[in-house]
């Protein structure tokens, strides 16, 4: 980047360094970076009002707290604590309960010591930050960091739980300490929390509507949902004494004397709070039909319901269900999804990345792994293998395999219970034939494409695994072995149709391409953590309840796994009212041999989970999918840049096959060919000038474009601007250019990124690790060295003169001949295609480089 040109001549110091590169061998192939002394971060103010930043104890604790070993130790302790929390169960032995209790004290003390150490090192509150906030080289005081305040809240609450047992349920919040250690999850949580002001506005609108319907429902139905335990009694004054209840045991009827009681329904309209809760149940949709019929049967206070007493009352329930469900809840969900995606976009913009830089990082993350895989476009030399290659690459072969896949799906889909033996035999024969064809396809492709090329493709690896279904055919010959699962593996081959359909491929790539999987898994981990925290709290509070109402052998809170299964069930709004009734049940409990009774506080627990775990967490997945689709649409807008990189890769494969590196001579000969298209597509034939120090990053860069017959000076300016690094082997072989580094450089060039852009990305720690070192020698240096070694006088004559092997200048009429031993290539070049975007003007000024 320091090499420049002035008045058509190489600068002396640049020329000398270029010649040194050529003669210096491997020692100068890549300059070692200058050792940088990493500036230690500073602490601000006195800690605990007495320890200054220069205090020896504080410095010693600083080295301990901010060491990697300390971080790994605390992380391991958090993971171990989560494992111990997951072991809590109603059926644990006394020894295990005692061990878990001791572990609770140990982890609480350990996390409390960690908090104290950080406060001593970082300071309690510290001085106020300046207008621009704290700089990157200082330690933010402990309580000025929001995530540290969350840590402190969790630790203190867990400590209070040791002294006051009802607070022990909040131990589950320790899982949050594991979540907030991931920066990606922190961004998701920030984006989610920043939606609260906007969601609260939607809640205010919906709350007003609910409040109006609540007042109306209270006036119409208060006291009307009571009934007597004896169905024969219709008024409250007669609901006294005892009655005989007939209980159906399934195989016989049992008669039992019971006391009559005048009871209210779990969902009622007696007051505005109970009415709002009942309206929430109606809006969610679970059990709202039963509530509507209870309202239709309602007579009034002191009277039992009568069938179809007031059918007009159904209008109240239907109208509110339409408004509360289809309008209010979907309005809140829409606000949540929209604001989440907007906040995520704003957070990305706050990273001070320009559009070009962000586009470069997106394309680099999504396309680069696939672009780096080179494919051979030449078949093997052996005749038999060439036949296999021709068959494997023929377009009709792929269509034939797709037809076999669909045929196999038809055989598998037509299986049914009670089918005839003839049809079963026909299906077996069809499955055997299809499995054999799939195995034959794998063999043909491995032989024709070579194993290395075959297994480099993800879809080929997928096909190879699916071809193992032939094992089901072989194992089925053994009596008593169930091969249903193995024989059903070919159904997965239907996914091969994804890459044949543009719409399916777009949908598939939205979730499974690049960093999208990691992002999706991070959100999934956040949702699982939310379920885990509520599950641990549920086990701590309700593990010993009686199995009544909605609690049974399947849905209960006796163990953490069963609690999480129960929570997942009610998160789909399936049976959540029954589970609520089981947690608040006070009948048939509390006695000897019976479980404990519930309480009304369980209503808050269930309602909190429905709001946080169901509506927020599960709809967060929808928000993430929307964000991924927007990113996919933005990537489609960069189709020209992506196609340029794909075109370059195809040209490289046609010229050099699967070679991972080419010599500098080959590179220049490919970039400036005598005939035909060169290595670089039209869009990559423009090289942006290097930004001068101090220039704004977002300034639109000038470009160097090759003319029809470039001079040596123009070629050198172009190569210097291209910034392609080269290497000199230690064994004295020719200098070479790496395909991976060339691809990385061109990916940056296609988005017109300059040196300042790269510095900015490195400053933000967003620079791809595979990008070549900034201090590497470039192909422009090698070209300069060749010119200085072979040229006696570096003038720019017209027409261009070309160097011979002895360094003599030579001009040929009408045609320029390539000299392999002297100049490694010809400067002859065709004019750029008319489709090339933004070509340089003919009167463009001299190159800025």
N, C-alpha and C positions, 0 to 999 in steps of 0.2 A: 503494500500500500504506500510505502515511502518512495517507490520508484516513480519518477515523473519525467516529463519531456518538456523542453522549452526551446522554441525557435527551431524545431526539427532536429535537435541534437539530444542525445542522452546526457543527463547530468553526470559529471565526472564521478562523484562518489557512488551513485547508483550503478554506473557501468562497472566500476571496480568491484563492487559487491557482487554484481551479477556474474562476472568472470570468476570470482572466488567461489561462488556456488557451483559453477560447472567443474572447477578443478579440485574443489575441496573434498569430494567424495561424500561418504555417508555421514561424516561428522558435521557437515553443513546442510544436510538434507532437510533437517527440521531444527530450527534454532530453539534451544531450551528456553522456556519462559523465565523471565527474571523473577528471582525469589521475592515474594511479597510478604511483608510482615503483617500478619493479621492483627488488626487493631482490636484490643480487648474492650469489651463493653464496660461502661462505667455505671456505677450505682449513684443514686441521687440522695443527698441529704443524710441525716442521721437516722439509724434504725433504732427502734424502741427508745428514742429520745436520748440515747447515750453513746451509741456506736457510730463513729464517724466512718466515712468511706475508706480512710487509711488504717482503720483498726485491724490489727493482725488476726484476731478471731474472725472478723467478718470476711477478710480476704480468704482465710483457710476454708470457711464454710462455703464461700462463693465457688471455690474450685471443686468442692464436693457436690454441691447442689446442682451445678450446671455441667456436670460430667455425664458422659454417656452411660457409664455404669450405674449411676444413681437413677437415671431415667428408666433404664431397663429393669432395675430392681423394683421401682414403684409400679411399672407396668405389669411385671410378673405378679406383684402383690395384688393388684386390682383384678387380674384374671383369676388368681387363686380365690379371691374373695367372692367373685361371681360364681365360681364352681361350688364353693361351700354354700352359697345362698340357694343354688339349684338343688342341693341335697336335702333341703328341709322338707319334712313330710310328717303327716300325722302318725304314720306307722313306724317311725324310726325307733330303734332300740335306745335304752337309756344311755348306753356307752356312746352311741353316735350323737345323741342330743347333747351330752356333756362335752364331747369334742367340738361340736359346732358352737356351743356357748363359749368355750375357751377361745376358739378361733375368732369369734365376734369381738371379744375383748382385745385380742392381739391386733387384729386389723384396725380396729378403732384407734388404739393407741399409736399404731404405726402411722396412720394417715394424719393423726393429730400432730405427731412429731414432724412429719413432712411439712405441714402447714406452718408450724413454728419456725422451722429452719428457713423456709422461704421468706417469712416475714422478717427474720433477723437479717437475711442477706439483701432482700429487695427493698426493705423499708415498709412501714405500715401504710402510710398514705403518701408521704413524699411531697415535694414541692409541686405546684401547679404547672402543667405544661404550657409552653408558649403558644402563640397564635397558630403555628404550624403543627402543633402536637409534639410528641416526643420523637426525636430522631432515631435512626436505626442503630446507633452505637451506644445507647443508654438502656439500662434496665428499667422497665416500667414498674413503679411501686406496686406492691401486692394487691391492695384493694382498689387501685385505679384500673385494674384489668377485670373486665366483666367475667371472664372465665374463671379467674381466681376467686371471685366472689361466689360463683356457683360452687366451686370446690369447698370453700369455707362453709357455705350453707349446708352442704351434704354432710361434711365431717361433724359440724356442731349438732345437727339434727340426729345423726347416728349416736353421738355421745349422750344426748338427752334421752335417747331410747334405752340406754343401759340403766338409767335411773327411773324412768317412767315407762313401763312396759307397753302401754297403748301406742307410744311413738316408735316402737321397734319395727313397725311396718314400713317406716320410712328408710330402713336400711336398703331397701331395693333401689333407692336413688343413687347408690354407689355405682350402679351401672353407668350412670351419666358420666362419671369420671373416665370411663373407658371410651365413651362416644366422643367427648370433646377433645380427645387427643388427636383425632383425625381432622386435618385442616379442611378436607372436602366436606366432612359432616358438619364442621363448624359453619361453612358457607351455607349449607342447606338449612341449618338451624337459624342462622341469621336471616336468610331469605324468608323462612317460615315465620319467624317472630316479627319481621317487618311488615307482614301482611295483617297483623292484628289491628292496627288503626283502621284499615279499609274494611276488614271483616266485621269489626265492631260497628261500623256505620250500617252495613247490611243487617247486622243483628238488631240494631236500633229500629230500623224500618220493620223488620219481621217481628220484633218484640212488641212494637206498637200494634201491629195487626193481631198478634196473639193476645195481647192484653184486652183489646176490644172484644174478641171472641171469648176470652176468659170471663169478662164481666157478664156477657150475654149468657154464657153457659152456666155461670154461678146463679144467675137470676132464674134460669129456667129449670135447672136440674139439681139444685142443692137439696140434700137430704133424700133424694129420690132413688139412690142406688142401694138402700138398705133392704135386707130381706131376712126372714126367719130361717133358722136351720131346719125347721119342719116345713116342707113345701106346702103342707095343707093350711098353714096359718097365713092370712092375708093382711092382717093389721098388727101393729106393734103391741097393742094392749093385750092381745090374746097370745102373744109369744112368751108364755110362761109354762112352768112345769116340765114334764118329761114326755118323750115320745119314743116309739120303737122304730129304729132305722134298719132297713133291709140292706145288707152288704153282700154284693155279688163276689164270691171268691173264685169264680170261674168254673168250678166243678160242683158247687153247692151255694146256697144262700145262708147267710148268718144274720141273726137278728140281735140287735143290741139296743139297750135303753140309753138314751142320751138326753141331756138337758137342752131345752129350747133356748136359743140365744138370738138376739136381734143384731145382726152383723152388717157392716158396711163392706162394699166391694173394694178391692185394692186400688182401683182407679175410680175416682169419684169427682164430684163437682161441689163439694161442701164449702170450700174457701178458694180464694184466688190462687194460692200457691199450689194446692192440690189440683185445681183446674188447669193451671199452666203445665204441670207435669203430665196430666192426662192428655192435653192437647199435643204435647211433644210425642207421646206414644201414638196418637192418631196421625201426626205428620210423618213419623218414621214409617208407618204402614203396617207394623206388626200388631195383629190383633185388633185393628181398628174396626173391622166388621162386627166383631162380637160387642165392642163398645157401642157401636151404632144401634145394634138390636137391643142392648140394655137400655139405651136412651129411648127407643121406640116403646119398650115395655114399661118404662117408668111411669108411675102414677102420681106420686107426690110424697112429701114427708109423712112418715108414720104408716105408709101403706106399702105392701109388697108389690113387685112388678106383676103386670098382667099382660098376656100375649097380645101384641099389636094394639096396645092401648092408644098410642099417638103416632101414626105413621108419618105425619108431617114433620116430626122431629128429625127424620132422616136427612132432610135438607140441610140442617145445621151441620151434621157430620160430613156429608158429601161436599158441601161448599168449603168447609174448612180443610178437608183433606186435599182438595184441589189446590187451594191457595197455600196451605202450609207445606204440602209436599212438592207439588210441581212448580210453585213459584218461590216460596221462601227458602226452602232447603237448597234448591238448585241455584237460586240467586247467590246464596252464601258460598256454595261450592264453586260457582263460576268466578266469583270475586277472588276466592282463594287461589284457584288455578291461574287466573290472569295476573294477579299481583305477584304471585310467586315467580312466574316466568319473567315479569317485568323487573322485579328486584334482582333476580339472578343476572339479567342483562345489565342492570345498573352496576352491580358489583364487578362485572367483567370490565365495564367502562372505567371504573374507579382504579383499575390496575394501570392506568395511564398507558394503555396499549393503543396504538393507532389501528385503523381498519386493516391496513396492509399487514401489520404484525400479527393481528389476531387471525386473519385469514391464513397466513403462513403457518401458524401454530396448529390451526384446525386441520389443514390439509396434511401437514407433517404427521399429525397423530393418527389420522384416518387412512391415508393413502401410502405413506412411506413404507410400512412393513411389507405391503404387497408389491410395491414397485421395486424393492430391492431383490426380489426373487427373479433371477434370470432364467429364461427358457431357451432351449435349443430349437431352432427352426430347421435344422438339418437332421435327417434320419440317420440311423446307424449305417455302417459300411457293409455289414454282412447281408447277403441277399434275403435270408429268412427274416432277419430282424427288420429289414427295410419293408418287407411285406406287412409285418406286424405294426410298424409305424404308420404305414399308409392306411391300414384298416382303423387303427386307433384314432387317427386324426381326421378321418373322413366324416363329413357332416351327416351323412345318412346313418352312420354307425351310432351316433348319439341319438338320433331320432328313433332308431330301432330299439335302443335300450330304454328310452322313455316309453315306447309302446309296450315293452315287456313289463315295465314297472306298473303301468296302468292295468295290464292284464292280470298281473299278480294281485293287485289291489282288488280287482273284481272277484277273483277266486276267494280271497280272504273275507271280503265283505258279504259274500253270499252264503257264508256258513250260518246255520240256524239249528235250533234245537229240534230234534225229531226228523232230521233230513234222511233221505233214503240212502241205502248202502251204495247204490250206483253213483249217486251224486258225490258222496264222500270219497269214493275211489277216484272219480274224475278230478275232484279238487286236489287230492294227494298227488296224482300224476302231474297236474298243472303246476303245483308248487314245486315238485321235484325238477321239472323242466326249467322253470323260471330260476330256481336256485342254481342249477347247473349253468344257465346262461350268465348269471351274475358272476359266478366264479370264473367262467371263461373270459368275461369282459375284463376282470381284474388281471388275469394272466396275460391277455393280449396287451393291455396297457403297460404292465410292468416290463414285458419284453420289448415292446416298441418304443416306449418313452424312457426306458432305463429306470431302475428303482429310485435313484436319487431324484430324478425329475418327477416321477409319479408321486412319491411321498412328500414332495414339497408343496403340493396343492392340498388345501384343507378338505375340499370335496372328495378328492381321491382317498385321503385317509378315512373319511367318513364311509365311502363305498367299501373300503377294505374291511372295516369293522362289520359293516352290514352283511358282507359276503360270508361272514362266519355262520350265517344262518344255515349253511350247508351242513353244519354240525348237527342241526336238528334233524336233518334227513338221516344222517348216519346213526345218531343216538336213538331215533325212533325205531330202529330195527331191534333195539334191546327192549325186552318186555319189562314192564313195571317202571319205566322211566318217563316222567312227564316232560315233554318237550314243547309245551304250549308257548312259553315265553321265547324260546330260541326261534321257533318257527314264525313267530310274529315279528321278528326283527325286520324282515323286508318291508313292513309297513312304513318304517322310518325312511325308506328310500324315496318316499313321496316328496320329501324335502328337496330332492334334486330338481324338482320342477320350479323351485324358487328362483334359481339363477337364469331360468328360461323366460320368466315373466317379469317385465319391468316393474309393475306395481308391487308384486310380491317381493322382489329383490329390494325395492326401496323400503318397504316395511321391515324386511328382515335386517337390512343394514342399519335401520334406525335404532334398533335395540342391540344388535350384536357386533357393530363395527367400532373399531378403535377403542376410545376410552368410554364409550357408552355403557359397556358391560360393567366396568368398574363403578361408574356413576350409579347405574341401576342397582348394583349390589350394595353400594353404600346406603342408598335410600332404604333398601330392603333390610339392611342391618339396623338402621334407625328404627324402622317399624317393629322388628323383632325385639329390639331392646325395650321399646315401649310396652309391648306385650309381656316381656319378661318382668319388667318392674311392677306392672299391675298384677302379674301372676304371683310374684313373691309376696307382695302386699296382701293379696287375697289368701294365700296360704297362712300368713301370719295372723290374719284376722278371722278367717272363716273355715279353717281346716277341720274343726271339730263340730260343725253344725250337723243337725239331724238331716237325713236324706228325705226331705219332704218337698212337696210342690215340684219345682223344676230341677232339684238336685237329686241325682240318682247315681247308679254305678258308673255311668259314662261322663256325665257333667257334674263335676264337683271341684272343690278346692283343697283336696286332701294332699296332693303332691303338686310340685311346680309344673311338670308336664301336663297333668290333667287340668290344672288351672289355666295354662296357656291354651289348651284345646277348647276349654269352655269359653274363654274370652274370644278366641277366634270364631267360635260358633255364634256368639251373640254379636260380634262385630258385623256379621252379615245380616243383622236384625232378625235372625231366626231364633225364636224362643227366648228373647232377652227379657221379656216380661215374666216368663215362668221362672227364669233364674233369679230375677229380682224378688219374686214372691218367695222363693226358697231361702234367700238370704235374709228376708224380713219375717220369716215364719215364726210364730210363737205357739203353735199347736203341736201336740204330741212330741214334746221336747223337754229337756231339763230334768227328766226323771231318771231313775236308776236304769241303766242299760240303754238309755236314749241319748241322742246327741244334744249339743247345746242349742239354745234358742237364738234366733237372729235378732236384729234390731233395725230401727228405722234409718240409722246412719248408713246402712248398706245401700239405700236409695241414692245417696250422694256418690258412693263408690261406683255404682253401675252407671249413673248418669255421667259422671266424669269420664269413665272409659268410653262410653258411647260417643261423647263429643270429641275426645282426644284420640282414642284408639281407632274408632270407626270412621268418623267423618273427616278428621284431619289426616291421619296417617294413611289410610287406604286411598283417599282421594289425592294424597301427595303423589302416588304413583301415576295418576292421570296427569298431574301437573308436569311430572318429569317426562312422560311420553310426549306431551305437547311441546315441551322445550326441545326434546330430541328431534321432533318433526320440524320445528323452526330451524334448528341447526342444519338439518338435512336439506331444507329448502335453501338456506344460505349457501350450502356447499354446491347445490345445483346451479346457483348463480355464478359460481366460480368454475363453471364447466370448461371454459376456454383454457384457463390455467392448468387444470387437471389434465385435459386432453393433450396439452403441449408436453407435459411430463410423460404421459403414456406414449405419445408419439416418439419422444426421445428414446424411451426404453426399447420400443420396437425397432427403431433404427439401429440402436446399439446391438441388439440381439442379432439382427440381420448381418451386421458388419463383423461382429467379434464373438458371436455365440454366447457361451456361458462364462467367458473369461472374466475374472474379477478385477483385472487390471490390464491396461494397455500402455505401451511405451509412449513417451512424449511425441516421438516422430509419428506414430500411428494416430495419436490424437489430433495433431495438426493436419495430417493428411486427410483425416475424416472430416474435420471441420471445414477445410478448404479443398474440396475435391476438384479434380480436373473435369470430371463429367458427373452428371446426375446430382441427386440430392445429397446434401451433406449430413453430418451427424446431428446437427441442431435444427429443429423445426423453425418455422418463420418467427414464431413468437419468442423463441429463445435466441434469435440472432441479434437481439438488442441487448446490450450490456449497459447497465446504469453506471454513470460516473460515480466515483467515490466521493462521499460528502466531505467537504472541508470541515476541519475542527471548528466547533461552535455553531455550525449551521443547524437550523431546526430540523427535527427528525421528520416531520410530516411534509417538508418541502418537496414538491414534485421534482424528482430527479431528472437531469438531462440524460440523454442516452447516446451511446456510440453505436452507430449502425454501419455495417460494412457496405461499401459501394460495389459497383460491378467489378472494378479492378483496383483493389486496395493496394496502397503502397506499404513498404515495410513499416513506416511510422504508424500508419493507420492500423495495421495488423497488431503492432506492439501495444498501441493504446487499447485496442479491443481486448487483447489477452490480459492486460493488466487490470482492466475493468472487470473482466470475467472472474478473476480471483480464484482460479482452479489450482489447488495445491498439487505438488508432485513430490516424489520420493526418489532417493538414490540408494540402491541396495548396497550393502556392505561388501558383496562379492565382486563389485566392479561392473555389474551388469548395467544395461541402459536404464536411465531414469524412467519411471512409470507413473501413471495416473490411476488412482483407485476409482472403480466405478461407483462405489458407495459414496465416497467423498464428492465425486463429480455430480451425482444425483442430488446430494444435500445442497451443494452450491447452487445448482440450477433451480432447485425448489425455492431458494431464497431470491434468486434473480428474477424468476417469473413473476414475483410480487414486488419487484423493484426495491428490495431491501438493500440498504447500504450499510457501511461500517458502523455508523452511529446507531442504526437500528439494532445491530448485533450487540453493541455495547449496552444498549438499553435493556435488551432481553437478558443479558448476563447479569446486569444489576438487579433485575427482578427475579433471578434464578429460574427463568422460564426458557433459557436457551437449551435446545436439545443436546444431550450429551454426545450424540454421534456426530455433531457438526464439527468440521475440521478446526484445528487450533488457529487462532487469529494470527499467530506469529509464524505460521508455516510459510516456506518459500512457495511461490506461485509459478505457474507455467510462463507467465510474462517474464520472470527473472531468467528462466531457462532460455527463452527466446532471445532475450537481450544478451545473454552470454554467448549464444551462437553467433549473433550478429557481430559482437565485439571480437570474437575469435576469427571469424571468416571475412569480415568486411574491413578493408583498409581505410575507406572513407565513407562515412555514413551520411551521404547526401541523398536528397530525394529527387532523382532525375525524372523527367517525363519524356517518353514513356518509361514505366518502371524497369529498372535493371535488376538482374538476378545473378546470384553468386554461383560460380562453378566450384568444383572440388578444390582448386588451388586458391580460391578467394578472388579470382579474376571476375570482373564484371562482364556480362555478355548480353547482347540484345539479339533476338531472333525476330524476323519479319513475320508478322501475322500469327505466330504460334509460339507458345512458350513451353519448353520441354521440361519435364520433371527430372530433377537430379537427385537420385537416391543417396549418393555418397556425399554430396555437398549440402545444399539446402534440402531439408527433408520433405518439402512439399512445394506445390506451385501456388502462386498468388491468384491464378486465374479463378474467377468466380462468377457465377451467373447473377443476374439482377434478382433482388428479392421478389418473391411472388407478390402480386397485387393485393392478395388477401392479408398480407402481413399487417398487424395492427400498428397504427401510429408510426409510419416510417419516418426516418430522419429527413429533414428538408435538404434539398440540394445546396442551399446557401447556408447550411448550419455552420455555426462558428467552430473553431478548432476545438478538439476534445478538451474537456475540463480537467482530465486526469494528467 
